[in-house]
Amino acid sequence: MSDIHKVFQRQKAQKAGALIGYVTGGDPAPRFTPAIAEALIKGGVDILELGVPFSDPIADGPTIQAATVRALKAGTTPKMVLELAGEIKRRHGVPIVLLTYFNPVFRMGIENFFCLAKNAGVDGVVVPDLPIEEAIDYREAAKRFGVDTIFLAAPSTSNERLSKIVECTSGFLYLVSQFGVTGTREALEDSTVQLIERVLPYTAGRVPLAVGFGVSKPEHVRQLIQSGADGVIVGSAFVNIINNHEVDINRMVEALEKFARKLKDATKQSG
């Protein structure tokens, strides 16, 4: 059982959901990423998701696209993000998930990428633009190095395809809660709860279910966990804080920790 899966088990035993926090590696500059990660972890983030900045982030909305631009302008490279992941893992021990598009993986070489990822202490990888049908070599390499391959399912995913994705995913299933790209929103749609109810029979007893895209408030987190999700993924809301306090790192980390704590509290089930 992977360290990611153990987090979900531990949270379930404590009658809570897992909080997965996303930030773009190197935003607003690589030297700030360790302090940003520490603030999120101190606030209660159970799994840290680090984005590898890429020039064509098709799954990301304006907030994370802007973070990607800042990180690239600051000179951030995929290898830098791997080094940052290693530093954070050594210091804090929390599971680290990389979110990257397939192009950087392909350019590094799949085998080399997973070797570097494993050596850096990366526990799982999400590649939004890699369909399961084209991921045979990728999955084999990941398995050899003991790194979880986290695949995504969307509202448009058929039940037949969902079953196949669940067979391929490890660590957790990343459920995209809405059509479109990442970003904050005011309220959860009823369709999101219905989507969780549809997916749960496929994941129950097999792999944890984590819901992302648009999760940006404690009430969103509470509703998703109450609906049966094992965890929630929050990204744009954290990235907004980084953007708003770009010139004041002390205020930035203070705000990140405070907000993470509110979100984590919302994962805890009463009774």
Secondary structure, DSSP 8 states (H G I E B T S, - for coil): --HHHHHHHHHHHTTB-EEEEEEETTSS-GGGHHHHHHHHHHHT-SEEEEE---S--TT--HHHHHHHHHHHHTT--HHHHHHHHHHHHHHH---EEEE--HHHHHHH-HHHHHHHHHHTT--EEE-TT--GGG-HHHHHHHHHHT-EEE-EE-TT--HHHHHHHHHH--S-EEEE-SSS-----SS--HHHHHHHHHHHHHHTTTS-EEEESS--SHHHHHHHHHTT-SEEEE-HHHHHHHHHTTT-HHHHHHHHHHHHHHHHHHTB---
